[in-house]
Amino acid sequence: MEAYAPDDVEADVWDVVVVGAGPAGATAAYAAAVAGRRVLLLEKSELPRYKTCGGGIIGPSRDSLPPGFELPLQDRVHAVTFSLQGRFARTRRSRRMLFGLINRPEFDAQLVEHAQKAGAELRTGATVTRVEQHGPSVPDRRTVAVVLADGETVLARAVVGADGSASRIGAHVGVKLGQVDLGLEAEIPVPPSVAEDWKGRVLIDWGPMPGSYGWVFPKGDTLTVGVISARGEGAATKRYMEDFVARLGLAGFEPSISSGHLTRCRTDDSPLSRGRVLVCGDAAGLLEPWTREGISYALRSGRLAGEWAVRVAEAGDAVDARRQALNYAFAIKAGLGVEMAVGRRMLALFERRPGLLHATITGFRPAWNAFADITRGSATLGGMVRSNGMARRALEVLDRRMDTTSGVGPAGRGVGQKERSVSPEGDGANASETPKGAEASEGAAATGAPEAP
């Protein structure tokens, strides 16, 4: 293998180019930069920018932040109210903080600042149309060409795709989807009296469609209110959102932002790399299938992607680059992959018996304690199933009744045939056609869903 020598790298070839400056991309850029490599972080939007996201920071997210990172918390959660389609509400409380709540624009921008302080260079307004690993734009087998919308070509020894759930880089890699869900969300400014009622407490409502739920997250003088359900249930999801907001007594307040977003989960056998290109976060379909929590998955996979991208950049030939990429995939599957597998089984249980789940978490103290431990980061869902015999046996019974082990979600939920396997052939120029069409058809309802009547 050719030895890696920074002095040999041409001035116009970056060690690592990261596409997307969300939590996954910013963390990947930070990890590669602190290793002393030349890192370029590309972001199509200007920062800060809004992202549809509840903004919950659970323990695994907090533990994955760069050293010295101070969370811009809007609230600290000590209580959770659970309800079943608005009924049987019960509030469970904790003396210790369960998790924190942030606004994504400030959080993402702060992560990017840490990457820049570590040495990464940021370029905003840079839209990536495709990546090429062979052809006239690529000078040698150790180089990847990142082609921008304005025609500019950026060269790198390794590329990390962190460009969101409709990822062009993910299409190049050939990411396969097993679950697609539609989330609707509104940022609702409220008067101090209403804000005080919600301070330190969140609401989770198990919804009317299989696998659906709603949430209220307080953030000072604004409530983040949202619902999520399988893609393909757009009209029903919009009705759920409207009913949810009305039931909460919030229909009279005008949202400052109303938005919609598709979340996508990978299948177990979905690739995480192709050549010198790695994917992480939403671009890789990495998120928890049951709750659709994605920030911790973005931070954890981003850190791993940045670390292994450094090794890919150092690789002197295709064989060594492939070896390093496979090591990255192994690290993801051994950690996040195990948690996703349990999450799929929990989603199947939730879809089938939401009332049982509600009764268990509100009336069975060990279940509540498990919820609290997971949100604080002192335990993981996968670890609990391995160590708790009762939980393991319950899921084994569930597995015998339905197929939840294929890695494609309980029913391949929300995934069209064309989306199950995004072809890795070519350069990914058309990667976003199917996701954009899906977003336009159902996400259109999201823009007006929570407005006051």
Buried (B, 14 or more C-beta within 10 A) or exposed (E): EEEBEEEEBEEEBBBBBBBBBBBBBBBBBBBBBBBEBBBBBBBBBEBBBBBBBBBBBBBBBBEBBBEEBEBBBBBBBBBBBBBBBBEBEBEBEBEEBBBBBBBBBBBBBBBBBBBBEBBBBBBBEBBBBBBBBEEEBBEEEBBBBBBBEEEEEBBBBBBBBBBBBBBBBBBBBBBBBBBBBBBBBBBBBBEEEBBEEBEBBBBBBBBBBBBBBBBBBBBBEBBBBBBBBBBBBBEBBBBBBBBBBBBBEBBEBEBEBBBBBBBBBBBBEBBBBBBBBBBBBBBBBBBBBBBBBBBBBBBBBBBBBBBBBBBBBBBEEEEBBBBBBEBBBEBBBEBBBBBBBBBBBBBBBBBBEBEEBBBBBBEEEEBBEBBBBBBBBEBBBBBBBEEBEEBEEBBEEBEEEBEBEEBBBBBBBBBBEEBBBBEBEEBBBBBBEBBEEBBEEBBEBBEEBBEEE
